[in-house]
Protein backbone atom coordinates (compact mmCIF):
# COMPACT_ATOMS: atom_id res chain seq x y z
CA UNK A 1 0.00 0.00 0.00
CA UNK A 2 1.39 3.39 -1.03
CA UNK A 3 2.00 5.60 1.99
CA UNK A 4 3.57 8.96 2.82
CA UNK A 5 5.14 9.56 6.21
CA UNK A 6 5.39 12.93 7.92
CA UNK A 7 8.14 12.39 10.47
CA UNK A 8 7.86 14.83 13.36
CA UNK A 9 10.49 15.01 16.10
CA UNK A 10 8.66 17.07 18.70
CA UNK A 11 5.23 17.94 20.07
CA UNK A 12 5.06 21.18 18.06
CA UNK A 13 6.77 20.15 14.85
CA UNK A 14 3.97 20.52 12.31
CA UNK A 15 1.10 22.96 11.82
CA UNK A 16 -1.34 22.01 9.06
CA UNK A 17 -2.57 25.00 7.03
CA UNK A 18 -4.52 25.72 3.85
CA UNK A 19 -1.75 27.96 2.55
CA UNK A 20 0.08 27.38 -0.73
CA UNK A 21 -1.16 25.39 -3.72
CA UNK A 22 -0.98 21.89 -5.13
CA UNK A 23 2.42 22.70 -6.66
CA UNK A 24 3.88 24.25 -3.47
CA UNK A 25 6.38 22.49 -1.19
CA UNK A 26 4.62 20.26 1.32
CA UNK A 27 6.62 21.47 4.34
CA UNK A 28 7.82 25.05 4.80
CA UNK A 29 9.32 26.85 7.83
CA UNK A 30 6.81 28.65 10.03
CA UNK A 31 7.95 32.28 10.17
CA UNK A 32 4.99 33.68 12.10
CA UNK A 33 6.58 33.31 15.52
CA UNK A 34 4.06 30.78 16.81
CA UNK A 35 4.97 27.58 18.63
CA UNK A 36 4.90 25.46 15.48
CA UNK A 37 8.25 24.79 13.80
CA UNK A 38 6.92 24.09 10.30
CA UNK A 39 3.77 24.43 8.23
CA UNK A 40 2.42 21.46 6.30
CA UNK A 41 0.55 22.93 3.33
CA UNK A 42 -2.65 20.94 2.86
CA UNK A 43 -3.18 21.72 -0.88
CA UNK A 44 0.26 20.27 -1.63
CA UNK A 45 -0.39 17.33 0.65
CA UNK A 46 -3.69 16.61 -1.09
CA UNK A 47 -1.92 16.44 -4.46
CA UNK A 48 0.16 13.42 -3.39
CA UNK A 49 -0.65 10.12 -5.13
CA UNK A 50 -0.25 8.15 -1.89
CA UNK A 51 -3.39 6.59 -0.40
CA UNK A 52 -2.20 6.50 3.22
CA UNK A 53 -0.77 9.36 5.27
CA UNK A 54 1.12 8.54 8.47
CA UNK A 55 1.53 11.36 10.99
CA UNK A 56 2.93 11.51 14.51
CA UNK A 57 0.00 13.40 16.04
CA UNK A 58 -2.89 15.70 15.23
CA UNK A 59 -3.55 16.43 18.89
CA UNK A 60 -4.04 20.09 19.76
CA UNK A 61 -6.96 22.36 18.94
CA UNK A 62 -4.75 24.74 16.95
CA UNK A 63 -2.73 22.17 15.01
CA UNK A 64 -5.01 22.20 11.97
CA UNK A 65 -5.91 25.59 10.51
CA UNK A 66 -9.11 24.69 8.71
CA UNK A 67 -10.46 26.61 5.75
CA UNK A 68 -13.63 28.60 6.33
CA UNK A 69 -15.29 27.18 3.26
CA UNK A 70 -18.75 25.78 4.18
CA UNK A 71 -17.90 22.30 2.90
CA UNK A 72 -14.69 22.16 4.95
CA UNK A 73 -16.41 23.43 8.08
CA UNK A 74 -19.19 20.85 7.66
CA UNK A 75 -16.60 18.08 7.24
CA UNK A 76 -14.71 19.26 10.33
CA UNK A 77 -17.94 19.22 12.34
CA UNK A 78 -18.81 15.74 11.11
CA UNK A 79 -15.36 14.41 12.00
CA UNK A 80 -15.58 15.96 15.47
CA UNK A 81 -18.96 14.33 16.11
CA UNK A 82 -17.73 10.95 14.88
CA UNK A 83 -14.81 11.10 17.32
CA UNK A 84 -17.06 11.39 20.38
CA UNK A 85 -16.37 8.57 22.83
CA UNK A 86 -18.88 5.73 22.79
CA UNK A 87 -17.12 3.46 25.22
CA UNK A 88 -19.02 1.90 28.09
CA UNK A 89 -16.02 2.20 30.43
CA UNK A 90 -16.35 5.98 30.06
CA UNK A 91 -20.05 6.43 29.38
CA UNK A 92 -21.22 4.44 32.40
CA UNK A 93 -19.37 6.50 35.06
CA UNK A 94 -20.01 9.77 33.18
CA UNK A 95 -23.75 9.09 33.12
CA UNK A 96 -23.74 8.00 36.76
CA UNK A 97 -22.02 11.23 37.85
CA UNK A 98 -24.42 13.25 35.68
CA UNK A 99 -27.36 11.60 37.40
CA UNK A 100 -25.89 12.18 40.87
CA UNK A 101 -25.69 15.87 39.95
CA UNK A 102 -29.41 15.88 39.15
CA UNK A 103 -29.31 15.21 35.43
CA UNK A 104 -28.12 17.16 32.41
CA UNK A 105 -30.38 20.16 33.00
CA UNK A 106 -29.51 20.54 36.68
CA UNK A 107 -25.80 21.40 36.74
CA UNK A 108 -23.15 23.35 34.85
CA UNK A 109 -19.69 22.13 33.92
CA UNK A 110 -16.36 23.95 33.91
CA UNK A 111 -12.97 22.73 32.74
CA UNK A 112 -10.15 24.42 34.67
CA UNK A 113 -6.71 23.62 33.29
CA UNK A 114 -3.93 25.02 35.47
CA UNK A 115 -1.29 22.32 35.75
CA UNK A 116 1.30 22.58 33.00
CA UNK A 117 2.97 24.65 30.32
CA UNK A 118 1.32 27.94 29.37
CA UNK A 119 -1.75 26.94 31.39
CA UNK A 120 0.32 27.08 34.56
CA UNK A 121 1.96 30.36 33.53
CA UNK A 122 -1.35 32.09 32.80
CA UNK A 123 -3.47 30.13 35.28
CA UNK A 124 -4.51 33.12 37.38
CA UNK A 125 -5.71 35.10 34.38
CA UNK A 126 -7.44 32.08 32.88
CA UNK A 127 -9.24 31.15 36.08
CA UNK A 128 -10.49 34.69 36.58
CA UNK A 129 -11.78 34.70 33.00
CA UNK A 130 -13.42 31.31 33.53
CA UNK A 131 -15.12 32.53 36.72
CA UNK A 132 -16.58 35.50 34.88
CA UNK A 133 -17.67 33.29 31.97
CA UNK A 134 -19.66 31.26 34.46
CA UNK A 135 -21.36 34.29 35.97
CA UNK A 136 -22.30 35.74 32.60
CA UNK A 137 -23.47 32.42 31.23
CA UNK A 138 -25.66 31.78 34.26
CA UNK A 139 -27.24 35.20 34.08
CA UNK A 140 -25.91 36.56 37.37
CA UNK A 141 -26.45 40.34 37.55
CA UNK A 142 -23.18 42.15 36.95
CA UNK A 143 -23.40 44.16 40.16
CA UNK A 144 -24.03 41.02 42.23
CA UNK A 145 -21.15 39.18 40.57
CA UNK A 146 -18.79 42.09 41.19
CA UNK A 147 -19.81 42.25 44.83
CA UNK A 148 -19.21 38.51 45.26
CA UNK A 149 -15.85 38.66 43.46
CA UNK A 150 -14.61 41.18 46.03
CA UNK A 151 -15.21 38.45 48.62
CA UNK A 152 -13.99 35.35 46.80
CA UNK A 153 -11.51 36.63 44.17
CA UNK A 154 -7.74 36.31 44.27
CA UNK A 155 -7.44 39.42 46.43
CA UNK A 156 -10.55 39.13 48.59
CA UNK A 157 -11.60 41.80 51.04
CA UNK A 158 -13.03 39.05 53.22
CA UNK A 159 -13.12 35.28 53.20
CA UNK A 160 -16.39 33.84 51.98
CA UNK A 161 -18.43 30.94 53.37
CA UNK A 162 -16.56 27.68 53.88
CA UNK A 163 -18.81 26.01 56.45
CA UNK A 164 -20.61 22.87 55.29
CA UNK A 165 -24.34 23.23 54.69
CA UNK A 166 -26.32 21.46 57.39
CA UNK A 167 -29.85 22.71 56.71
CA UNK A 168 -32.47 21.01 54.55
CA UNK A 169 -31.51 21.51 50.90
CA UNK A 170 -35.00 20.60 49.74
CA UNK A 171 -36.12 24.17 50.36
CA UNK A 172 -33.99 25.06 47.34
CA UNK A 173 -35.41 22.18 45.26
CA UNK A 174 -31.99 20.54 45.21
CA UNK A 175 -31.71 17.92 42.43
CA UNK A 176 -28.64 16.27 43.96
CA UNK A 177 -28.73 12.52 44.54
CA UNK A 178 -26.60 11.16 47.42
CA UNK A 179 -24.59 14.37 47.46
CA UNK A 180 -24.16 17.17 50.00
CA UNK A 181 -22.93 20.66 49.20
CA UNK A 182 -19.61 21.85 50.55
CA UNK A 183 -20.74 25.24 51.79
CA UNK A 184 -23.73 27.29 52.84
CA UNK A 185 -26.16 28.11 50.07
CA UNK A 186 -26.69 31.73 49.07
CA UNK A 187 -29.83 33.29 50.52
CA UNK A 188 -29.74 36.50 48.49
CA UNK A 189 -32.06 36.29 45.44
CA UNK A 190 -29.40 37.94 43.27
CA UNK A 191 -26.91 35.15 44.10
CA UNK A 192 -29.24 32.16 43.98
CA UNK A 193 -27.76 31.12 40.61
CA UNK A 194 -24.53 30.29 42.42
CA UNK A 195 -26.40 27.52 44.26
CA UNK A 196 -26.52 25.60 40.97
CA UNK A 197 -24.34 22.47 41.20
CA UNK A 198 -21.01 22.96 39.46
CA UNK A 199 -18.88 20.09 38.19
CA UNK A 200 -15.29 21.34 38.11
CA UNK A 201 -12.94 19.27 35.96
CA UNK A 202 -9.30 20.15 36.54
CA UNK A 203 -5.73 18.92 36.25
CA UNK A 204 -4.81 20.52 39.58
CA UNK A 205 -3.22 17.95 41.88
CA UNK A 206 -4.93 19.35 44.98
CA UNK A 207 -8.10 21.08 43.76
CA UNK A 208 -9.73 21.80 47.12
CA UNK A 209 -6.65 23.60 48.46
CA UNK A 210 -5.42 25.15 45.21
CA UNK A 211 -5.65 28.96 45.53
CA UNK A 212 -6.25 29.17 41.78
CA UNK A 213 -9.53 27.28 42.21
CA UNK A 214 -10.54 28.82 45.54
CA UNK A 215 -12.92 31.38 43.93
CA UNK A 216 -15.02 28.55 42.46
CA UNK A 217 -15.35 26.63 45.72
CA UNK A 218 -16.10 29.86 47.59
CA UNK A 219 -18.69 31.19 45.14
CA UNK A 220 -20.38 27.91 44.26
CA UNK A 221 -21.24 26.06 47.48
CA UNK A 222 -22.29 22.98 45.51
CA UNK A 223 -18.98 22.53 43.63
CA UNK A 224 -18.01 18.93 42.97
CA UNK A 225 -14.85 17.32 41.61
CA UNK A 226 -14.07 13.80 40.46
CA UNK A 227 -12.71 12.65 43.82
CA UNK A 228 -16.15 13.35 45.32
CA UNK A 229 -17.42 10.37 43.34
CA UNK A 230 -14.64 7.77 43.18
CA UNK A 231 -14.47 7.00 46.92
CA UNK A 232 -16.91 7.09 49.85
CA UNK A 233 -16.98 10.41 51.69
CA UNK A 234 -19.27 12.67 53.66
CA UNK A 235 -19.99 14.61 50.46
CA UNK A 236 -21.47 11.56 48.75
CA UNK A 237 -23.04 10.19 51.92
CA UNK A 238 -20.66 7.24 51.85
CA UNK A 239 -21.89 6.10 48.44
CA UNK A 240 -19.26 6.29 45.73
CA UNK A 241 -19.81 5.69 41.99
CA UNK A 242 -18.48 2.15 41.57
CA UNK A 243 -18.03 2.43 37.81
CA UNK A 244 -15.41 5.17 38.30
CA UNK A 245 -13.31 2.78 40.36
CA UNK A 246 -13.70 0.02 37.76
CA UNK A 247 -12.50 2.40 35.05
CA UNK A 248 -9.52 3.44 37.16
CA UNK A 249 -8.47 -0.20 37.53
CA UNK A 250 -8.40 -0.95 33.81
CA UNK A 251 -5.18 -2.51 32.49
CA UNK A 252 -4.13 -3.12 28.89
CA UNK A 253 -3.93 -6.89 28.54
CA UNK A 254 -1.38 -6.62 25.74
CA UNK A 255 1.36 -4.90 27.73
CA UNK A 256 0.09 -4.54 31.30
CA UNK A 257 -0.03 -0.73 31.13
CA UNK A 258 -2.59 0.80 33.55
CA UNK A 259 -5.24 2.68 31.57
CA UNK A 260 -7.32 4.33 34.26
CA UNK A 261 -5.23 7.46 34.70
CA UNK A 262 -4.96 7.90 30.94
CA UNK A 263 -8.76 7.87 30.66
CA UNK A 264 -9.42 10.32 33.49
CA UNK A 265 -9.19 13.51 31.37
CA UNK A 266 -11.69 12.07 28.90
CA UNK A 267 -14.10 11.11 31.69
CA UNK A 268 -13.84 14.62 33.12
CA UNK A 269 -14.53 16.18 29.71
CA UNK A 270 -17.58 13.96 29.24
CA UNK A 271 -19.10 14.90 32.61
CA UNK A 272 -18.57 18.60 31.88
CA UNK A 273 -20.13 18.22 28.43
CA UNK A 274 -23.25 16.58 29.88
CA UNK A 275 -24.14 19.68 31.92
CA UNK A 276 -26.70 22.26 30.87
CA UNK A 277 -23.88 24.72 30.11
CA UNK A 278 -20.16 24.18 29.67
CA UNK A 279 -17.26 26.58 30.15
CA UNK A 280 -13.57 26.01 29.47
CA UNK A 281 -10.03 27.29 29.77
CA UNK A 282 -8.84 29.38 26.79
CA UNK A 283 -6.63 27.37 24.43
CA UNK A 284 -7.26 23.99 26.06
CA UNK A 285 -8.00 21.08 23.74
CA UNK A 286 -9.76 19.20 26.53
CA UNK A 287 -11.92 22.22 27.23
CA UNK A 288 -12.85 22.22 23.56
CA UNK A 289 -13.78 18.55 23.79
CA UNK A 290 -16.10 19.39 26.69
CA UNK A 291 -18.30 21.73 24.65
CA UNK A 292 -21.58 20.36 23.38
Secondary structure, DSSP 8 states (H G I E B T S, - for coil): --EEEE---STTSEEEES-S-TTS-SEEE--SSSS-SEEEEHHHHHT---SEEEES---STTSB-----HHHHHHHHHHHHHTS---HHHHHHHHHHHHHTT-TTTEEEEEE--SSHHHHHTHHHHHHHHHHHHHHHTT--HHHHHHHHHHHSTT-SS----S---S-GGGGT---SS---SS----SGGGGGGGSEEEEEE--TTGGG-TTTHHHHHH-TTEE-GGGTSS--TTTTT---HHHHHHHT-B-TTT--B-HHHHHHHHHHHHHHTSSEEE--TT-HHHHHH--
